[in-house]
Amino acid sequence: MVKVAFLTMFLVSGALAGCHRAPDEQRVRDAISATAEAAEAAKASDTVDALTEDFDGNGGQLDRRALANLIRVYAVRGQKVHVLMGPVDVERRGERMIATFTVTLTAGTGVLPENAGAYSVETGWRKDGGEWRCFTASWKRAL
């Protein structure tokens, strides 16, 4: 279950990609997309780039360091994770953003067979050093 949490978290955290002139909501969407791409490519640093140092995943189940390490373990083992993202809904709440989406995780042989599936994800974002960073995420099975 921690592995699924990790994978989901890396998806929600994302590396901020995109131009500085894009609207804030689009920058969050771009970060989520970049995170998913980095996770599939087994790039640990890029996967956690948009996470704050105090990132909290699913009420303490996963932090930034644990997520990066999990990606590294999969890479060393030569295991591949596939990510299918649903539409991302972003809502401004004061100085913060909330992004919600559904993600489906699948994997090659031997990876996450019991935990693959669809998850509903909610992420919290705040500005940190002028960039939008994910500081919290929660997920649960969608089906």
C-alpha positions in Angstrom: 0.0 0.0 0.0 2.9 2.3 0.7 4.1 1.8 -2.8 0.8 2.9 -4.3 0.9 5.9 -2.0 4.3 6.7 -3.2 3.3 6.4 -6.8 0.2 8.5 -6.3 2.2 11.1 -4.4 4.8 11.5 -7.1 2.0 12.0 -9.6 0.4 14.7 -7.6 3.6 16.4 -6.7 5.2 16.8 -10.1 8.0 18.9 -11.4 6.9 22.4 -12.3 7.1 22.7 -16.0 5.8 25.5 -18.1 6.2 29.1 -18.6 6.0 31.8 -15.9 3.3 33.6 -17.9 0.9 30.7 -17.7 -2.0 31.2 -15.3 -1.4 29.7 -11.8 -4.0 26.9 -12.4 -2.3 25.8 -15.6 1.1 25.8 -13.8 -0.3 23.4 -11.3 -1.7 21.2 -14.0 1.6 21.3 -15.8 3.5 20.3 -12.6 1.2 17.3 -12.1 1.7 16.2 -15.7 5.5 16.6 -15.5 5.5 14.5 -12.3 3.6 11.7 -13.9 6.1 11.7 -16.8 9.1 11.8 -14.5 7.7 8.8 -12.5 7.2 6.8 -15.6 10.7 7.6 -16.7 12.1 6.6 -13.2 13.6 10.0 -12.6 13.4 10.4 -8.8 14.7 14.0 -8.6 12.3 15.2 -11.2 9.4 13.3 -9.6 9.7 15.1 -6.3 10.9 18.5 -7.7 7.5 20.2 -7.1 7.1 18.8 -3.6 7.8 21.0 -0.6 10.4 19.9 2.0 7.6 19.3 4.5 5.4 17.4 2.0 2.9 15.0 3.7 1.3 12.2 1.8 -1.8 10.5 3.0 -1.5 11.6 6.6 2.1 10.7 7.2 2.3 7.5 5.0 4.8 9.1 2.5 7.1 12.1 2.6 9.3 13.6 -0.1 12.4 11.5 0.6 10.5 8.2 0.8 8.9 8.9 -2.6 12.2 9.7 -4.2 13.7 6.5 -2.7 10.8 4.4 -4.0 11.3 5.7 -7.5 15.0 4.8 -7.2 14.2 1.3 -6.1 12.0 0.7 -9.1 14.6 2.1 -11.4 17.4 -0.2 -10.0 15.1 -3.2 -10.3 14.3 -2.3 -13.9 10.6 -2.1 -13.1 8.3 0.2 -15.0 5.2 1.9 -13.7 2.6 3.3 -16.1 0.4 6.3 -15.2 -2.9 7.2 -16.8 -4.2 10.6 -15.7 -7.7 11.8 -15.7 -8.6 15.4 -16.1 -7.2 17.7 -13.4 -9.6 20.1 -11.7 -7.8 23.1 -10.0 -9.5 25.4 -7.6 -8.1 28.5 -5.9 -8.7 28.7 -2.2 -7.2 32.0 -0.9 -3.4 31.8 -1.3 -3.5 28.1 -2.1 -4.7 25.8 -4.8 -6.4 22.4 -4.6 -6.1 20.0 -7.5 -8.2 16.9 -7.8 -8.0 14.1 -10.3 -8.2 10.3 -10.8 -5.1 8.4 -11.7 -4.8 4.8 -12.8 -1.6 2.9 -12.1 -0.5 -0.2 -14.0 2.8 -1.9 -14.0 4.9 -4.5 -15.8 5.3 -8.0 -14.5 6.0 -8.2 -10.8 5.3 -4.5 -10.0 2.3 -3.5 -7.8 0.1 -6.4 -8.8 -2.1 -6.1 -5.7 -2.1 -2.3 -5.6 -2.5 -1.4 -9.3 -5.8 0.4 -10.0 -7.6 3.7 -10.1 -7.2 6.2 -7.3 -9.0 9.5 -6.4 -6.3 12.1 -5.5 -6.5 15.5 -3.9 -3.5 17.7 -3.6 -2.7 21.0 -1.9 -0.4 23.6 -3.5 1.2 26.8 -2.2 3.7 29.3 -3.6 7.2 28.6 -2.4 10.0 30.8 -3.8 7.7 32.0 -6.5 6.8 28.5 -7.7 3.8 26.4 -7.0 4.8 23.4 -4.8 2.7 20.5 -3.6 2.7 20.4 0.2 0.0 17.7 0.8 -1.8 14.9 -1.0 -4.3 12.3 -0.1 -5.6 9.4 -2.2 -8.0 6.4 -2.0 -9.1 3.7 -4.3 -11.6 5.1 -6.8 -13.3 1.8 -7.5 
